Every structure is written in C-alpha cells, then in structure tokens.
C-alpha cells in the first residue's frame, strides 16, 4: 500500500509542474493521445494515505450532502464531474456512465475549483462519482476518467454512502388491500406518534397538534413500471374531509402490482425532507395452479458448464415472474425430480413464491431436483463463477427510499449446490458465495417469511444467509427445517467468513431474528464464524424489536471445531424481551484415532441487554446432549472449549437470577452425556470424517458417507440410551 501511495504522490507532484504543449503529438499505438491532460482523482485514503478524517478527504456531511475534493492539475481548462446511483454504474463501463438516464449530475467547474458540495441526496443511498481533467485543447486531450472502475478495482472507483435519515413518523399506513385497491390510513396526530424526541425538529405540527400533510403520491414501483394508476393519485391533494375521515381509498389499480406511496409537506422546500414515511404495497391476486418447469437443456446454451451439468436455466423464469402482474404473488413453481436447474447470475427475491420438487416425482423415487447457484465453471484466475439469491434489490434511478414488502418465499425438497466453489486452500480464501445475501446498497425489505424445508446445501462457502447495508431488514419468520448442510465453508484458515445467519447490526428497527426457527437439521462440519450473529452490535432497539431464536432437535457433527471463539449463539447484546430456546440438540465431536484435527466447541456469547425494551430475557434451554470421541470430554459440559450454556459469565448461566431468566433452572443448562457416556462410534454406524487433518477436504464428506454413516446403530446400548429414548437430535438418523 505504501508503495502505491508513494507512486500516486510522485505522479501528482509531476502534475503540478505540467504545462500544456501546443505542438501536435503523434498518437500511441492504441490510438490514445500521449499529450492528454493528467488524470485527477477524488481525494480518499486510498490515494492520500491520511485516513478519511483528514480535512480534504471526500465525505458525507449533514447526513445526506456529499463533499467532494480532488487534486488540481496545473494549466488545465477545468474539471467535469458526474454522479449516478452506484447500482447503475457498478459495471464500471463507459456505456453506463454515458447513459443520460443514469446520470444524476453532469457538471463542469473551472480550473481553480477543487471542491464541490452536492446537497440533499437521498438518505441511506450509495452514489458513484467520476471526474476527468479538461484540456484547453479540447476533446481528445481531456484526461481519462477517474471513477469508471468496478468494486473489484477499488483504486479506480469512488462512491459515498449517505447516512440513515432521522426518525420519521408513520403518518400513512396501508390496509384493506384488494386486487385493485387499498386503504391509505392517515395517522396525523402528533400526541400518539411515539416521538423519539426529534419529530418537531424535522416535521411541521399545526396548531391542532397534527402533522402537516398536503399531498399524497401513488406511483407504480420500478418493479412493474407499466402498472395502471389513475392520474388523480399521482399527485393527490389531501382534503379536510380526508383528514377528518382518517383514510383515503386508493382505487383503479392493477392486480398483482407494486405501488409506492409518499405523503409530503409542501411547506418544506427540499423533497427528501418534505416526505414522511414511504410505503410500498402489492395488490392482491389469485395464484393459479402450480407452474411446472419441465426440464429441458438448451443445447445452444452459452453459459459455461450448463451443458456439461445438463442444467436448465431459471434466470428468465424468475425475472419474468417478478415483473409479470398476471402472475400473483405466492405462485408455486415445480421442478422435475432428479433433474438439474441453474441460475447464472444473482436471482432477486422481491416477490413471494414457492419453488419445490414436484410431489409425484418424489413419490416415484426420482429424488430432489437440483439447483446450481452457478459454480459450473471457473474464471480465468481459477475462482468459481458463483451466485446467490439476493433479498430485495438495488434502487433504480429516481426511486424513493421505500421498503419492499415480500410475502413468503419458500423452497422445498431441492438440493442446492455450487459444484466448483472452493473452500480455503494453501493460503487462498475460498469462494465468496452464500445461499442468500443482500446488496450493500439494497433497499429496505420486509419478508412475511423465508422458509426452507427438506433441502440440502453444499458449497455455500462464505455464509448461508446474510443481510447488509444501512436499510431496514425485517423478517417476520425464518424457518429452516429438515435440511442437511455439508461441504460448506471454510472460507478462511480460521473457519470464519460470515455466520450461518449473519445480521449486520445497523438499523435498530431491523430484525431478522424476530422468529428464527432451526429444527430437525444436520450440520456436518463446515466451519463458519457462528450459527447466529448480529455482528455483536449494541443498538437502541425500540420495545417492538425482540429476538426469538429456536434451536431444536438438530444434530451438529464437528461444529466449528477449527478454531476457538466460534459460537452457536454469538449475540453479545440482545434487545430487551428476547428469547433463546435450545432443546434436544445433539452435539458430536468425532475423528479417527490417527486424525489430530482440533476439536474446539463454543456455545454462547451473550453479555447484556440493550435498547429501550423490557429489561428481561428468557432462556428456555433443556435436554441437550453431547457425544465425544475423547474420553476426557465424555462428561456433562465436557464438550465445551468455552462458552458453555451454563457458564456464569457471558452466557445463559449469568442470567439465572434475571427476570424471567432461565426458566428450566441451572441443571438444564448443562449439556449432558447420559447415564452411560457414548463414543460417536458407539452411537452411529460410521460418523468419522473420511479425511484427516491436513487433507485438502478435511472438513468435508461424501453424500453416501453422510447418509449411511450418521445412522444410529441398532443395538441395546443405543436403544437404552437417553439420546435415543428422549428423541435427541435430527430424527432422520434414528432407525
């Protein structure tokens, strides 16, 4: 890094002595002009080495103003600056930066101007900027553009993310949704607004104690820009009768379509500050019969690996469904059992659906359909071409900061894989893929539920489910049931990457753990940071945000053994009123006698309650058992390297006297081994990993080994043990 900075500074020193020549200069072999102006750059730590707090570093000020600074070039004619939403120019290609539809600003300043303040941008948005030096000699002599890079080439691109907007009263609330209408309830009373303390600083309240609202706008979402909307609703003036009635019925809409609603105070001149809360709604529809996606491989498919894997493309199916208002949310897509399908690029989840293997194929013994999240070919540098589902989507040009409301997204009886995705090997981190992720500048999302049942997951290397970005994320329910996880991770040498369920700890009103249920699953090795983590952030959670995490009847084989400090529950700070339920889980540590792999195991890191909610927490923990190959660990709580549930510090044991605290008592916090401890080979047919410490795939297994090796032995020793009699762990392994 120091060498790069030195090079940049020397180049800039040379720029300061440069003067334009009048002589004609022959072009280079590639057609470029060697006499063109030197390229300026926006000032940031990557090229100053002074950190982001130095006085002339580009930064966001006052939440949503962009303060730009750049290096001067002596003798130039000026500078041209462009701005666009980062989502529209992530390619780094000139064709995107030259597209007028994408540009939010394209301005020229004089040669003596080295800074620019761009005011009143959208809150919680990511903006890309580009700049070039202009020559007195005109076009052809101007410098190259700085800022036309992509995120893989960090030195060549520049972006700023505006901050989260101040708290906003919910003056409009959606209800009574039908196929062609919805009711817009007006909640204008300040006294009942739940003011956190700054509403009157930012929003006008009239003499009657009501928030001032002049207009309502209802427009189609960019998801379906051609959806019908009567003109009167595009800029509707709210009447006194509307306010007295308390609602407005918005009608004349299309079925199965998304609309964006804004309420605005015209007394405030700046639009982004004049609007109150923004709502999105999807009108109702009637899902028809399940759509069967009959397997058919395009023999002319240009996606590398598609023909080799005999996989059918699903990208267009999902893209068309998202924008097609003739297909109702909740449509069921059925796949052919035993056949392979694939997504080539990140599929977007912003409309509820069910995708499953056809039941008749399962009954006929054809097995689950497969979905490859690409991973069917390699990039020139040897990395896998992978993808993952994306919660929500990136904002489009001019789009309001409206949350995307999605009904249930459900996957059933599908084998998910990214076959060429690689874990950590020889000092190189693994493939950076997930099952589901978010764009860093993605829009706020609310999901009714996200559910996976009877699915298998392999080679999701960096994480399973991850959210990110400053926007609000709310999942009313996440259910993972009857699933198998193996050959996932490990992303780096420490078995980190991201947690299986990775929150970001950004917005205190976000909640992906509102009702999190993991039941009847098996996790075979696959090291990661944790099972549940919210980035260990302490936030000002309101009373409405509480976590409820249920971990029940799961089997963990060599869970996060690679390094210490990798917890099941990595939740140092919890919203008041939260619940953690952990019952009937089976923890197994196993290895062959000649395998010297580490066998670490950490249970819980929970330290304190935060936020403004009730100062109480509930731990409902009982009947968890362990089996270890090490004789010294064949005792109650012996499996733990650290963070035992019963620990009196940073774990459930520290809350025994808290209200309501541990409801089953201290004894049930202990992970037991039973009256007669079992070794893994006593309990199961062949549980040991097929590979040894140091092998390239030491944390992996084969499907056949997994399915046969984890079955319980049919012996009196097993049948008479508490693990069998109490139904501990994933029930599929009990014969």
JORAVEN-V259693 format. One line per field, one symbol per residue. ss: DSSP state (a for helix, b for strand, c for the rest). phi: phi as a letter, one per 20 degrees, with the letter a starting at -180 (. if undefined). psi: psi as a letter, one per 30 degrees, with the letter a starting at -180 (. if undefined). Layout:
ss: ???
phi: ???
psi: ???
//
This chain:
ss: caaaaaaaaaaaaaaacccccccccccccccccccccccccbccaaaaccccccccccbbbcccbbbbbbcccccccbbbbbbbbaaacccccaaaacccccbbbbbbbcccccbbbbcccccccbbbbbbbbbcccccccccccbcccccccaaaccbbbccccccccccbbbbccccccbbbbbccbaaaccccccaaaaccbccccbbcccbbbbbbcaaaccccccaaaccbbccaaaaaacbbbbcccccccbbbbbbbccccccaaaabbbbbbbbccccccccbbbcccccccccccccccccbbbcaaaaaaaaacccccccbbbbbccccbbbbccccbbcccbbbbbcaaaaacccccbbbbbbbbbbcccccbbbccbbbccbcccccccccbbbccbbbbcbbbbcccccccbccbcccccccbbccccbccbbbccbbbbccbbcccccccbbccccccbbbccbbbbccbbbccccccccccccccbbccccccccbccccbbbbccbbbcccccccbbccccccccccccccbbbbbccbbbcccccccccbbbbccbbbcccbbbbbccbbbbccccccccccccbbbbccbbbccccccbbbbbbccbbbbccaaaccccccccbcccccccccaaaaccccbbbcccaaaaccbcccccccaaaabccccccccccccccccccaaaaaaaccbcccaaaaccaaaacccccaaacc
phi: .gffffffffffffgfdfcfeeffcfffgenfefdffffebfebgfddmdneefgdefaeclmbddedcbfecfnfeqcdcccbfgfecffmeffffeegfeeebbcccffeecbbddemffflcddeccbbeedfengndffffeoeedffdgfdcbbcdfeffggcfeecceblfcfcbbddfddeffgdemgfpcgffdcedefendfecdccdccffggbfeffbggfefbeefeffgfffnaceecmeeflcdcdccdcdffefegfeeeefddccdffbcgefgeeeffbeffdgefgnffgeldefdgfgfffffeeeedffngddddegmddcbdecgfedcbfaccbffgffffenfnffdceelmebdfgenefedbbfcfmbefdgmefedfeecffdccclceebcgdfdegblndfffedcfbccffdfffccdfacccclddcclefeadccdbneffccdfbccccmddcbmelefcfemdncfgddedmdefefbedfbdcdbmdcddllfbfaecbdmldedeffgfececddcblddddlflefbemdefddcgccfgnfccdccleddccbaffeddgfcfbcebccdbecndffebbdddcalecccceegfeebgmfffeamggegeclbggfdgdedfmeednfffffeednfcgdegffecfbefgfddgnfgdfedbdfffffefefffecfgffeeggffemenfffeee
psi: eeeeeeeeeeeeeeefgkkkkflkkkllegfljfgllkklkkkleffegglfflegkklklhegkjjkklkkjkglfakkklklkeffgffgkefeffjfffkfkjlkllffkglkjjlhlklhlkkkkkklkkkffakfflllkkfgllffiffflklkkllkllkkkifkkklhkaegllkjkjifjefgfhjffgefefkkkafggkkjkelkkjlklfeifgkkkkefffikkkleeeeeeglkjkaglllhlklkkkkkjffjfjefffkbkkkklkllajkalkjkikkkkjfgkfjkfeeeghkkkfeeeeeeeefjgfjlkgkkkklkkflkllkeljkkjgkklkklkkeeeefggflklkjkibgflklfgflkjlllkkkallllkgklikkkkkakkkkkhkjklifgkkakkhfklakhllekalkfgllkkkkeljkkkhllkkhjefldkklllflkkkjfkkkjkhlkjlglakeafghcbllejjlfhdkffljfgeijkjkhlkjjbiklelekkhghkjliklffjkkjkkjkhlkjjhjhfellgjlejiiekkkkglkkkjkhkkkkkkllegjglkilkkekjkelklagakilkkjiklhklkkkfkeffilkgffkelhkefkgkhaeffgeglkfbjfgleeffkjlflejkklefeeleifkkfllkfkehfgllleeeeeefgkkkileeefgleeeefhkajfffk.
//
